[in-house]
Amino acid sequence: MTPRERDRWVARARELLAAHPVVDGHNDLPWALREQVRYDLDRRDIATDQSASLHTDIPRLRAGGVGAQFWSVYVRSDLAGDAAVSATLEQIDAVAQLVARYPDLARATSADGMESARAEGRIASLMGAEGGHSINNSLATLRALHALGVRYMTLTHNDNIAWADSATDEPGVGGLSPFGREVVREMNRVGMLVDLSHVAATTMRDALAVSVAPVIFSHSSARAVCDHPRNIPDDVLELLPANGGVAMATFVPKFVLPEAVEWTRRADENMRAHGLHHLDTTADAMKVHRAFEEAHPRPVATVATVADHLDHMREVAGVDHIGIGGDFDGTAFTPAGLEDVAGYPNLIAELLARGWSEPDVAKLTWHNAVRALRDAESVSASLSHVRPSNATLAELDG
C-alpha cells in the first residue's frame, strides 16, 4: 500500500468511525492511574496529552474514534479476600471520578445508555471487573458490583480461583466448579456479561454450556493464528453464534505475534529478576523493560498482525460475533500503528483495504457489542421472577 493509498483508507476509516465508533472492550487506565499517581488526576489530567505516561487520554480517544469504553476495574490476582474487594471498589471509585471530572465521558450502564452517549457526542464509560477474585466467593458482592455499574466480570485473571480455572495456571477444578456455574447463572440473572478472556478453554466451554445470555471475550485473539493459552480456540469461536456472544480481539503483541511469545517470557523473567511484577508499567519498571529491549530487540507486531486475527475470527465465528478490546494501559508493548488509543483508524483502514465492507466494520466497531449487552439485559428481564442466589462456595463445592 502506497502512502497515498494508506492516507485514503485512513480518511475513509475516520468517516466510518464518526458514525460507528469503537466500543473498546478493555482499557486498564484506572489501574495505571492507581500505580502511577494513586488516582491523582491533577498529576495525570487526561484532558491533556499524557503520551509520556499513558496510552490513553481524551484527545487520543477522540482521534481514535472511540465512542464507548469498558474501563477495567482490575485488581491483581495476588490480592485476595477482602483486600481484593476493597481494591475493586477503589477502582470503581476512580472511574466515577473520571466521569465526574470530564464532560467528554458519560456514565453508561446499559445499551440504551451507550446509544444516548453516542447521540450526545460523548464517550460512553462502562466498567468491567477483571477476575472473579474481586467478589471473594460472594454472590452478594457480585450483585453489589452490578449495582455500582459493573457490566461484565472476567471470571479469572492470570491465576486460578477456587471456582474457575485460568488459562495461565495449572488445571484446578477442570473448568468451572458447581459454585462457578452458579456465578454464571447469577450473572445472567442480574444482567452482567460473562467475560471469558483469561480463562482456560475448559472454563470457556463450561461457561458457554451454562450461560443463557451472550458471553464476551473482552480482550482475546485467535489461538489458531497465535498459539497462546490466552487466545480463543476455534471450537470455542464456533460456539459463539448459538450463544450470541462477541469475541473482542486484543492487541497485546505476545497474544497476536507468535515470535513475541518467547521474547515476552524472557522479558517477564527479567522483570521478576529485578524484583518487579511482570505487569508493572510504572516509570521505573518501564526503564527495566526498555533496557532489556535494547539488549534483546523485540519482535514487533503491526496493524496487519491484528487484522490477521480479525480475518480468522470473522471466518470462524461470523462477523456478528467479533469486536475489539485493545488492552491499552495494561501492557508494556503495543503493535506498530496501534501504539495507543488514537490508532484505531489505522486498523479500520487495514480492514477496509482488505475488502471488509463498511456494514461489517460497523458491526465490529459498534453494533455487536451494543447488541450483546442489550441481549444480556433482555435475558435478565426474563429472569426477573427468579430469586437472588445465596449459595456459598462451601455449600456447592464442599
N, C-alpha and C positions, 0 to 999 in steps of 0.2 A: 504494500500500500504506500503510495507516494505521500509526502507531507500534505499536498493539496487535497488528495482524496481523503486522507485522515481528517483534515480540518472540516471537510464537507460532511463526513459521517458524524463527527462530534457536534457540529451545528445542528444536524438533524436529531441527534440524541438529546440535545438540550431542549429542543422544541417538544419532543415527546415527553420528557420528564416534567416540563411545565404543566402538562395536562395529566400525566400519570406518574407522579413522583415515586421515589423509592420508599417502600416500607423496609427498613433495616431491622432484622430480627434480633441483633445483639450488638451492643456497644458498652464497653466497660468503663466509660468515663467516670461514673461515681466512684469506683474503686481507685482509679488513677488519682482522682481528687483527694480521696482519703489518704493514700500513700504519700502523695507529693506535698499536700498543704493542709491536711486534716480538715478538708472541706472549706477552707478559707477562700471564698470566691473573690475577694479583693485581690488576692495573690494570683488567682487563675481566672480572670474575668473573661469568660468565653464569648462575650460580646465583641472582643477584640482578638487579633491574631495570636494564637497560642501554639503556633507550629514549632517553636523551640522546645516545647514540653509535652504536647498532646497531639493526637491525631484528629481531635475534634474541637471545633468552636463554631459559633453560629454563622460567621461569614463563609466558612468552608462547607457547612451543612447546606447553606443556600446555594453555593456554587456547585455542589454535588447533586442538587435536585432531590434532596431528602425531604419527604413530606410527612413521614411518621417514623419514630424511633422507639424501639423497645430498649429502654435503658436497663442494663443488667444490674440488679441489686445483689450481686455476687458477694459471697464471703469465702475465703479459702477453706478447703476441707480439713485443714489441720485445726480449725476452730470447731468445737463440738459442744453439744448440750446447750445450756442457756447462753453461753458466750456466743455461739453461732446465731441464736435467735436475736440477741441484743445487737450484734453487728449488722444483721439483716435489717433491723429496724432503723439503725443509723443510716444505712444505705437508702432506705425508703425516704427517710427524712431529707437526705441530700438531694434526691430527685425533687422532692417538694420545694426545697429551697431554690433549685434551678428554675422550676416552673414559676414560682412566685417572683423571682428576680427578673426574668427575661420574657418580655411580651411576645417574642417570636415563638415561644414554646407554649403549647396548650395542653393541659392535662386531659388525657383521654383514657377511658376505661371500657369502651365499647366500640363496635364497628361504626355505629352512628356518630360517636364522638370523633373517630378518625375522619369520617367524611365531613363533619362540621368544621374541623380544624383545617382541612384542605380547602373548603369553600371560603374560609376566612384568610387564607394565605399564611397560616401558621403551621408549625411543625408539631404534629400530634405526638405527645410524650406518654408512652406506656411503660410498664415495668414488668420484668421477668426475673424471678428468683432462680439462681443458678446452683442447684444442688439440694437434694432432699434433707441434708443435714440442717438446713435452715429452719425446718419445722420441729426438730428434736423429737421425732417419732410421735407427734401430736396432731391429730386431725383438727382439734380446736385451733391450734396455732396455724394450720393451713387455712382454715376459714378466716382467721384474723388477718392473715396476709392478703387474702382476697378482698376483705372488707377495706383494707388500706389501699387497694387499687392494683395489686399484683395480678397480672392476667396470664402468665404462664409460670410453670415451675419445671426446671430441668431436673429429672429425677435423681441424678448423681452429678458430681463433678469428677475429679480425677481419681477418687478413691471410692471403694465400695462403702455403702451404708448398710445398716442392719437388715434392710428390706429390699435392696436393689443392687445389682452388680454394675460396676463401672467398666468402660471399655479399656481402661488403662490400669486395671488391677487384676489380681488373680481371681478366678471364679469363687464366689462365696455361696450365695443361695441358689445359683443356677438361673438367674434372671430376676424375676420378681417373686418375693415370698407371698404368702397369703395376705399379710398386712400390706405389702406393696400393691397388691391388686385392689385392696380396699382404698388405698390412697388414690389410685387411678379412678375408681368409681366415685369417690368423694369429689375429686377434681371435676369430673363430668357433671356431678350434681350442682356444684356451685358455679360452673362456667369458666373454670380455669383450664387453659390449654395445657395438655401434657406434652412436655418438651423432651425429645429423645436424643438430643445431642449429648455427647459424653458417655452415654450408657452402652453396656455390652450389647452385642447383637441378640443375645438371648433375652435381655431385658426389652429391647425393641420389639421382638416378636411377642413376648408375653403382654406387653402394654397394648399392642395392636389387637391382640386377641380379646382383651378386656374392654377397651375403650369403645364407647358408642358415640363419641364425639371425635372430630378431627384431631389428630396429633400434629405436632410440628417438630422439625429439626431446626432449631433457631440459628445454628451455625455449624453445619457439617457438609462435607462434599462427598464425592463418589469413590467408593473403595475400589471399584474396577479400574479407575483411572490412576489413583494413588493408593497403594495398599497400606493404609494406616488404620489401626483399630478405631480411631475417632470418626472414620468415614462410614458411609451407609452401604451395606451390601446390596447387590442388585435384587436379591429375593425380597428384601425389605422395601426397596423402592417400588417393586411390583405390587406391593400390598396397599400403597397409598391411594390409588383411585377408588377402591372399595371403601376405604376409611374416610376419604375426603381430605386427607392431610396434605401438608406442604413441607417439602424439604428445601431449606434455605442454604444455598451454597456459601461457604466461608472462603476467606482469602488467605488464611494463615499458611505461609509457604510450606511448612512441614506437613500440612494436610493436603496440599494440592500438587506439590512437585516431588516426585519420587527421590530425586537427587538430594533434596533438602532434608529428608528424614534422618539419615545417618549424621549429617552435619549438625543438625539441631540436637541430636542425642549427645554429641560430644560438647556442643556449646552449653547444654544444660549441666553436664558433668563439670565443666569448667566453673559455672556459676556456683554449684554446690561446694566445689573445692575452695572457693573464695568465701565460704560461709554465707552465701546468698540463696534465697529461694529462686528456683529457675523461672518463675513467672514475674519476678521483680522487675519493674520498669522505671524505678526511680533513677535520678541522675547518676548516683554512684554505681548502681547496677548496670546502667547503660554504658558507662565507661569500661566496665569489665567486658561487656558484650562486644563493644567496638574494638577493644584491644585483641580479643580472640578473633574477630572477623578480619582484622588486618593481617594477623599471622596465618589465618586459615580462610582464604576467600570463600565467601558464601555463594552457593548456587542460588541464582535469582529467578524467582517466579515472575511471570508477566501477566498482563491482562489476558493474553491468549491462553495461558495456562488455566485461568479460572473459566474462561469461555469453553474450554475443552470439557470441563466438569459439567457445566450447564448444558452443553450439547448432549452429553451422555445421560444426564438426569432427565432431560426432556424426552429423550428416546425411550427410556425405560419406564419412567413414572407418568409421562404425559405433561403437556405444557400447563395443564390446570393444577399441577401439584408441585411446582417449584417456585422458589423465591430467593432472596438474598439476605445473608447475615454476615456482615463483614468481620466482626470481632475486633473492631478498631479500639485502641487503647487497652486491649487485653493481650497484645502480642508485641514482642520487641521488633519484629521484622514484618514487612509488608511487600507485596509484589510491585515491580516497576509499573507505573501508571495507576496504581491503586495505593499510593503512599499514605493517603488519608481520606477523610470523608468527601473531599472535593473530587475524588477520582471516578465517581460513578458514571459520568458521561463517557469516559474512555471505555468502560466495559460495555455500555449500551451501544456505543459506536461499533465496537468489535462484533457484537451480536448482529447488528443491522447489516454490517458488511458481509457477514456470513450467510445472510439470507433470511434471518428471522423477520417475520412480519411485524408491523407496528402493533396490531392487536395482541400478538403473542408476547411481545415485550411488555405491553401494558399489563398483561396478566402476571408476568414475572415480577414487575416492579411494584404494583399496587393491588390489583384486584384479587389475586389468590390469597394473600394474607388477610385482607379485609373479609373476604368470604369465609375463611376458616374460623375467624373469631366470631363472625355472625352466626355460623352454623353451631359453634360451641354454645353460644347464647341461646339458640333455639333448643338445643338438647337440654340445657339447664332448665329452661321454661317448661319443657315436657316432663321434667323430673321434680317439679315443684311440690308434688304430693309426697315425695319421699323424705322421710325424716333424716336430719343430720346423723351421721355415724359417730358413735362414741367408742368404737372399738379401739383396743390397745394392741401394741406390739406383743405384749405378754399373752394376751388372750388368743390372738390369731396364730402367732408363731411359736408359742410355747417357750 
